[in-house]
Amino acid sequence: MPSPRTKEILVFLNYSAVGGVGFLVDASTVHLLVYLAMMDPYISRVLSYLLAATVTWYLNRKYTFFSTSKNNKREWLYYLAGNSLGGGINYLCYAIIVYYYKDLSYVLLVAVSTGSTIGLAVNYAINKYFVFTRT
């Protein structure tokens, strides 16, 4: 039986792996929207973030926090609301980098990476203690 500390580390590693999947969804979606659909990079990021947040909610509820909640819609809304702080920090970092380094060919990747990394710790704490509390 793993110690509580080991268990906590494993949960965080699962959460980080799910975040990696979310990053791939986020970064690829924003690239598709900006470069193929010719959308504004700021609006594209809102849409890509919402898609990535939905994917990570589903994966975290099943594989990280093993949620047994029957009210998926409410849990998803709590997840989005709870992650709004980290999401706001994430978006702010993204917007600043895109604004100041717009001529850099790989600016979207750098901007999404930076925002996602900074938002990780904030979102983990919110999800662990407020969203997936009955697991």
Secondary structure, DSSP 4 states (H G I P E B T S, - for coil): ---HHHHHHHHHHHHHHHHHHHHHHHHHHHHIIIIIS---HHHHHHHHHHHHHHHHHHHIIIIIS----S-HHHHHHHHHHHTHHHHHHHHHHHHHHHHHTTTSTTHHHHHHHHHHHHHHHHHHHHIIIIISTT-
